[in-house]
Amino acid sequence: MNFKPEIKELKLSETVFSKRVTENVQGDIIVPDTKGDIARILQTDAVAVIDSKDVSGGRATVSGTVYVNILYAPQ
């Protein structure tokens, strides 16, 4: 009998924090001169991308980037 084993990657995930966190962020939005000023924000969407994480001593530190899309009505 001819047996050929297959080697595949095994990925494991570990949940380090299972609650939802909401963080209010304030800042200025710079709109290019070619676009109209913001009269009303219609919708916002954000995607968080985790760049690194460290879990030690019961504490989790996460670093990442948040990409925000803003749909607005100009003046």
Secondary structure by P-SEA (a helix, b strand, c coil): cbbbbbbbbbbbbbbcccbbbbbbbbbbbbbcccccccccccbbbbbbbbccccccccbbbbbbbbbbbbbbbcc
